[in-house]
Amino acid sequence: MRGAGSGVEEVGGGRYTGGLSVASFLKTVTWQRIDTDEGVRTVAPHVVTISQADLMPAHEATAAKRLERLPRD
């Protein structure tokens, strides 16, 4: 049985890809921090909407709670 990546070695791709390294098995994770009230007011409503669409209630609740905690203008 052959997988999707099995042709790399057969067509010489291994010469320019450099083969495998530890980095081949690592997952890159990124995050962002919002430290200002203005940032929360700008981003949190969008997070709520996207979280609802993606069926991620914990993310939705966290964003909604951040909005609730903001001081009233």
Helices and strands as residue ranges (DSSP letters): G 4-6, H 7-10, H 14-17, G 22-25, H 37-53, H 57-69
